[in-house]
Amino acid sequence: MDIATDQAIDWLVRLDSGHATNQDQQAFACWLQQSPAHAQAWDRVQGRLSRGQAHGVEPMLAQLRQHGSANLGRQALIAPIPTAARRRGLLRGGLATVLLGTGTAWLIDRQTPLTMLVADLHTATGERGHHWLPDGSELLLDARSGADIAYSATQRLLRLREGALLVQVAPSATPGQAARRPFVVQSAQGQAQALGTRFMVRQTEGRTLVHVLEHSVRLTTLSGLQHDVHQGGSAWMEADRITPVDHARLAPAAWSDGLIDVRNQPLGEVIDALRPYQSGVLRISPEAASLRVFGVFPLDRPAQVLQDLEATHPVHVRHWGPWLTVIDLRNNVG
């Protein structure tokens, strides 16, 4: 996404928030006049949002197939889809990409991440995938996740590209086989080696979360640092450090049962968990994200979760068609 479009989206949210000031209006007018690219970006965002209310993904896919399916399809597949969430600006939560440029690619990506289509195993938005691996191990992929399988005579390797997976490792056929052919999940920050176990690995921005449900897992960072995580334990792994975490108030693997289970956790964590299950983009203000939340919420019904949160917490949920949803404190909305 180009800078002008990024700024246009921030202006859209700010001006339509209900508490924009006269200074905001003046600053927006100055921004529009600074460059023709600003006005063009504003028109694109406004136009895409209004058209998005009337057009679903299937009509766009049909259009893609009708108009030069080979070239347009190739362009859609190679269109850059940023993966790092933008952490600056008015609202927390960021946008990976929104409604512009290769609009068709964006619509497709919101259903199935384009960057995951080349993965051996992948899931779409709102979909969890169950798989049996060649050795009999059982794998569950969270929504919008992807992994590659690299089995050989000396290793059982899963490369987690994005999202989360939960694996029940098959027991060794003979004593010592696990040592000769270890089961490893590789992330961007290091690897998690099963020591006869059931465990979860989640790839996030710049770090990896590992949670052990049975037995133990050995973590090894890219720098060579090692740490064993035992049953019920969790740890964040970065390229050069491992940080054990207390999940007494959080159930990191609840998604495998289709749930978000939070106990006095920030609302921002609930929204983060909902993002892979919502075809539109979710943004939340820093003030709303810091609210403490208790409860168990169904992942497969994100619209109902947002409605329930609005009914039980001092937040207001605003929708711009099906493509953009913003959550803010109720007293911040005019």
C-alpha positions as CSV (number, residue, x, y, z in Angstrom):
1,M,0.0,0.0,0.0
2,D,1.4,3.4,-1.0
3,I,1.9,6.2,1.6
4,A,-0.9,8.4,0.2
5,T,-3.5,5.6,0.5
6,D,-2.3,4.8,4.0
7,Q,-2.8,8.4,5.0
8,A,-6.2,8.5,3.3
9,I,-7.4,5.6,5.4
10,D,-6.3,7.3,8.5
11,W,-8.2,10.5,7.5
12,L,-11.3,8.4,6.7
13,V,-11.4,7.0,10.2
14,R,-10.5,10.3,11.9
15,L,-13.1,12.4,10.1
16,D,-15.8,9.9,10.4
17,S,-15.1,9.1,14.1
18,G,-17.6,11.7,15.4
19,H,-15.0,13.7,17.3
20,A,-12.9,15.4,14.6
21,T,-12.1,19.0,15.4
22,N,-12.0,22.1,13.2
23,Q,-8.3,21.7,13.2
24,D,-8.6,18.2,11.9
25,Q,-10.9,19.5,9.1
26,Q,-8.4,22.2,8.2
27,A,-5.4,19.8,8.3
28,F,-7.3,17.4,6.1
29,A,-8.0,20.2,3.5
30,C,-4.3,21.1,3.5
31,W,-3.4,17.4,3.0
32,L,-5.7,17.1,0.1
33,Q,-4.2,20.1,-1.6
34,Q,-0.6,19.1,-1.0
35,S,-0.5,16.7,-3.9
36,P,-2.7,15.3,-6.7
37,A,-1.8,11.8,-5.3
38,H,-3.6,12.7,-2.1
39,A,-6.8,13.5,-3.8
40,Q,-6.6,10.5,-6.0
41,A,-6.0,8.2,-2.9
42,W,-8.9,9.8,-1.1
43,D,-11.2,9.2,-4.1
44,R,-10.0,5.6,-4.4
45,V,-10.7,4.8,-0.8
46,Q,-14.1,6.4,-0.8
47,G,-15.1,4.7,-4.1
48,R,-13.8,1.3,-3.1
49,L,-15.7,1.4,0.2
50,S,-18.9,2.4,-1.4
51,R,-18.6,-0.2,-4.1
52,G,-17.6,-2.8,-1.6
53,Q,-21.0,-2.6,0.0
54,A,-22.7,-3.8,-3.2
55,H,-20.1,-6.3,-4.6
56,G,-19.0,-9.5,-2.9
57,V,-15.9,-11.6,-3.6
58,E,-17.6,-14.0,-6.0
59,P,-18.6,-11.3,-8.6
60,M,-15.0,-10.0,-8.4
61,L,-13.6,-13.5,-8.9
62,A,-15.9,-13.9,-11.9
63,Q,-14.6,-10.6,-13.3
64,L,-11.1,-11.8,-12.8
65,R,-11.8,-15.0,-14.7
66,Q,-13.6,-13.2,-17.5
67,H,-11.0,-10.5,-18.2
68,G,-7.8,-12.2,-19.1
69,S,-7.7,-14.8,-16.4
70,A,-4.0,-15.7,-17.0
71,N,-2.5,-12.2,-16.8
72,L,-4.9,-10.7,-14.2
73,G,-4.7,-13.9,-12.1
74,R,-0.9,-13.8,-12.2
75,Q,-0.9,-10.1,-11.2
76,A,-3.2,-10.8,-8.3
77,L,-1.1,-13.7,-7.1
78,I,2.2,-11.7,-7.1
79,A,0.7,-8.5,-5.8
80,P,2.6,-7.6,-2.6
81,I,0.5,-8.2,0.4
82,P,2.3,-6.7,3.5
83,T,2.4,-9.0,6.5
84,A,3.7,-6.6,9.2
85,A,0.9,-4.7,10.9
86,R,1.4,-0.9,10.9
87,R,1.8,0.2,14.5
88,R,1.6,4.0,14.1
89,G,-1.2,6.5,13.4
90,L,-4.4,7.3,15.1
91,L,-5.7,3.8,15.7
92,R,-4.0,0.6,17.0
93,G,-4.3,-2.6,14.9
94,G,-3.0,-1.5,11.6
95,L,-3.9,-2.5,8.0
96,A,-2.1,-5.1,6.1
97,T,-3.6,-3.7,2.9
98,V,-7.0,-2.1,2.1
99,L,-9.3,-1.8,-0.9
100,L,-7.1,-0.3,-3.5
101,G,-4.4,-0.8,-6.0
102,T,-5.0,-4.3,-7.1
103,G,-8.5,-4.3,-5.6
104,T,-9.4,-7.7,-6.8
105,A,-6.2,-9.1,-5.2
106,W,-7.3,-7.5,-2.0
107,L,-10.7,-9.1,-2.1
108,I,-9.3,-12.5,-2.8
109,D,-6.7,-12.1,-0.1
110,R,-9.3,-11.3,2.5
111,Q,-10.8,-14.8,1.8
112,T,-7.6,-16.7,1.3
113,P,-4.2,-15.1,2.0
114,L,-2.4,-14.8,-1.3
115,T,1.0,-15.3,0.3
116,M,-0.2,-18.6,1.7
117,L,-1.4,-20.1,-1.6
118,V,2.1,-21.5,-2.3
119,A,2.2,-23.3,1.1
120,D,1.8,-27.0,1.3
121,L,-1.1,-26.6,3.7
122,H,-3.1,-23.4,4.2
123,T,-6.4,-22.1,5.5
124,A,-8.7,-19.3,4.4
125,T,-10.3,-16.6,6.5
126,G,-12.5,-18.1,9.1
127,E,-11.3,-21.7,8.4
128,R,-9.5,-24.2,10.5
129,G,-7.8,-27.1,8.7
130,H,-7.3,-30.6,10.1
131,H,-4.6,-32.8,8.5
132,W,-2.8,-36.1,9.1
133,L,0.9,-35.9,8.5
134,P,2.9,-38.7,6.8
135,D,4.1,-40.1,10.1
136,G,0.6,-40.2,11.6
137,S,0.9,-37.0,13.5
138,E,-2.2,-34.8,13.7
139,L,-2.1,-31.2,12.6
140,L,-4.6,-28.4,13.1
141,L,-4.1,-25.1,11.3
142,D,-5.7,-21.9,12.6
143,A,-7.5,-19.5,10.2
144,R,-5.3,-17.6,7.7
145,S,-2.3,-19.9,8.4
146,G,0.1,-21.7,6.2
147,A,2.8,-24.4,6.7
148,D,5.2,-26.5,4.5
149,I,6.0,-30.2,5.1
150,A,9.6,-31.3,4.8
151,Y,9.9,-34.9,5.8
152,S,13.0,-37.0,5.1
153,A,14.8,-40.1,6.5
154,T,16.4,-37.9,9.1
155,Q,13.8,-35.3,10.0
156,R,10.1,-34.4,10.3
157,L,10.0,-30.7,9.7
158,L,7.1,-28.3,9.5
159,R,7.8,-24.7,8.4
160,L,5.2,-22.3,9.8
161,R,4.8,-19.5,7.3
162,E,2.1,-17.5,9.1
163,G,-0.6,-17.9,11.7
164,A,-0.8,-20.8,14.1
165,L,-0.7,-24.6,14.2
166,L,-1.4,-27.2,16.9
167,V,0.2,-30.7,16.5
168,Q,-0.2,-34.0,18.2
169,V,3.0,-35.8,17.5
170,A,2.7,-39.5,16.7
171,P,4.6,-41.8,19.1
172,S,7.8,-43.3,17.8
173,A,7.5,-46.8,16.2
174,T,10.7,-48.0,17.9
175,P,12.8,-46.8,20.9
176,G,15.2,-44.1,19.9
177,Q,13.5,-43.3,16.6
178,A,12.4,-39.8,17.8
179,A,16.0,-38.9,18.5
180,R,17.1,-40.1,15.0
181,R,14.2,-38.4,13.3
182,P,13.1,-35.5,15.5
183,F,9.8,-33.6,14.9
184,V,10.5,-29.9,14.5
185,V,8.3,-26.8,13.8
186,Q,10.4,-24.0,12.2
187,S,9.3,-20.4,12.6
188,A,11.0,-17.1,11.6
189,Q,12.7,-16.9,14.9
190,G,13.9,-20.4,15.5
191,Q,12.5,-23.9,16.1
192,A,10.5,-26.0,18.5
193,Q,11.4,-29.6,18.8
194,A,8.9,-32.0,20.2
195,L,9.9,-34.2,23.1
196,G,6.9,-36.5,22.7
197,T,4.2,-34.0,22.9
198,R,1.1,-32.0,21.9
199,F,1.9,-28.3,21.4
200,M,1.0,-25.1,19.6
201,V,3.1,-22.6,17.7
202,R,2.0,-19.2,16.6
203,Q,4.0,-16.9,14.3
204,T,3.4,-13.2,15.1
205,E,5.2,-10.0,14.1
206,G,8.8,-10.5,15.1
207,R,8.4,-13.3,17.5
208,T,6.9,-16.8,18.0
209,L,4.7,-18.1,20.8
210,V,5.0,-21.7,21.8
211,H,2.5,-23.3,24.2
212,V,2.8,-26.9,25.4
213,L,-0.3,-28.9,26.2
214,E,1.5,-32.3,26.9
215,H,5.0,-33.3,27.8
216,S,7.8,-30.9,26.7
217,V,9.2,-28.9,23.8
218,R,12.7,-27.7,23.3
219,L,13.1,-24.2,21.8
220,T,16.2,-23.1,19.9
221,T,16.5,-19.6,18.7
222,L,18.3,-18.5,15.5
223,S,21.2,-17.5,17.7
224,G,21.4,-20.9,19.3
225,L,19.9,-20.2,22.7
226,Q,17.9,-23.1,24.1
227,H,15.1,-23.5,26.6
228,D,12.7,-26.4,27.5
229,V,9.0,-25.6,27.9
230,H,7.0,-28.1,29.9
231,Q,3.4,-29.1,30.0
232,G,1.1,-26.1,30.6
233,G,3.9,-23.6,30.0
234,S,4.4,-21.0,27.3
235,A,7.3,-18.9,26.0
236,W,7.9,-16.2,23.4
237,M,10.8,-16.9,21.1
238,E,12.7,-14.1,19.4
239,A,15.9,-14.5,17.2
240,D,18.2,-13.9,20.2
241,R,16.0,-14.5,23.3
242,I,13.4,-16.7,24.9
243,T,10.9,-15.3,27.4
244,P,8.7,-17.6,29.5
245,V,5.2,-16.2,30.0
246,D,2.5,-16.8,32.6
247,H,-0.7,-17.8,30.9
248,A,-2.7,-18.3,34.0
249,R,-5.4,-15.9,32.7
250,L,-5.2,-16.9,29.0
251,A,-5.8,-20.0,27.0
252,P,-3.4,-19.7,24.0
253,A,-4.7,-22.8,22.3
254,A,-8.5,-22.2,22.8
255,W,-8.8,-21.4,19.1
256,S,-8.4,-25.2,18.4
257,D,-11.9,-25.5,20.0
258,G,-13.2,-22.5,18.1
259,L,-13.0,-20.2,21.1
260,I,-11.4,-17.1,22.5
261,D,-10.9,-17.6,26.2
262,V,-9.7,-14.5,28.1
263,R,-9.5,-13.8,31.8
264,N,-8.8,-10.2,32.6
265,Q,-6.9,-9.7,29.3
266,P,-6.8,-6.5,27.1
267,L,-9.6,-6.2,24.6
268,G,-6.9,-5.7,22.0
269,E,-6.0,-9.4,22.4
270,V,-9.6,-10.4,21.6
271,I,-9.6,-8.3,18.5
272,D,-6.2,-9.8,17.4
273,A,-7.7,-13.3,17.8
274,L,-10.8,-12.3,15.7
275,R,-8.8,-10.8,12.8
276,P,-8.2,-14.2,11.0
277,Y,-11.9,-14.9,11.2
278,Q,-13.1,-11.6,9.8
279,S,-13.1,-11.0,6.1
280,G,-13.0,-7.2,6.6
281,V,-10.3,-5.2,8.4
282,L,-10.6,-4.6,12.2
283,R,-9.0,-1.6,13.8
284,I,-9.2,-0.6,17.5
285,S,-8.1,2.5,19.2
286,P,-5.4,2.3,21.9
287,E,-7.9,3.4,24.6
288,A,-10.4,0.6,23.7
289,A,-7.6,-1.9,23.2
290,S,-6.5,-1.5,26.9
291,L,-9.9,-2.4,28.4
292,R,-9.8,-5.5,30.5
293,V,-12.1,-8.3,29.3
294,F,-13.3,-11.6,30.8
295,G,-15.2,-14.2,28.8
296,V,-15.3,-17.0,26.3
297,F,-16.2,-15.9,22.8
298,P,-16.9,-18.0,19.6
299,L,-14.3,-17.4,16.9
300,D,-16.7,-18.5,14.1
301,R,-19.1,-15.7,14.8
302,P,-17.0,-12.5,14.8
303,A,-20.0,-10.2,14.1
304,Q,-21.8,-11.6,17.1
305,V,-18.7,-11.2,19.3
306,L,-18.4,-7.6,18.3
307,Q,-22.1,-7.0,19.0
308,D,-21.8,-8.7,22.4
309,L,-18.7,-6.6,23.3
310,E,-20.5,-3.4,22.4
311,A,-23.5,-4.4,24.6
312,T,-21.4,-5.3,27.6
313,H,-18.5,-2.9,27.5
314,P,-18.1,0.9,27.0
315,V,-17.1,0.6,23.3
316,H,-18.7,1.6,20.1
317,V,-18.3,-0.5,16.9
318,R,-18.6,1.3,13.5
319,H,-18.8,-0.4,10.1
320,W,-17.8,1.0,6.7
321,G,-19.5,-1.6,4.6
322,P,-18.2,-5.1,5.1
323,W,-14.6,-4.1,4.6
324,L,-13.6,-1.9,7.6
325,T,-14.7,-2.0,11.2
326,V,-13.4,0.4,13.9
327,I,-13.8,-0.1,17.6
328,D,-13.4,2.9,19.9
329,L,-14.4,3.9,23.5
330,R,-18.1,5.0,23.5
331,N,-17.3,8.3,25.1
332,N,-14.9,9.1,22.3
333,V,-17.7,8.9,19.7
334,G,-19.7,12.0,19.2
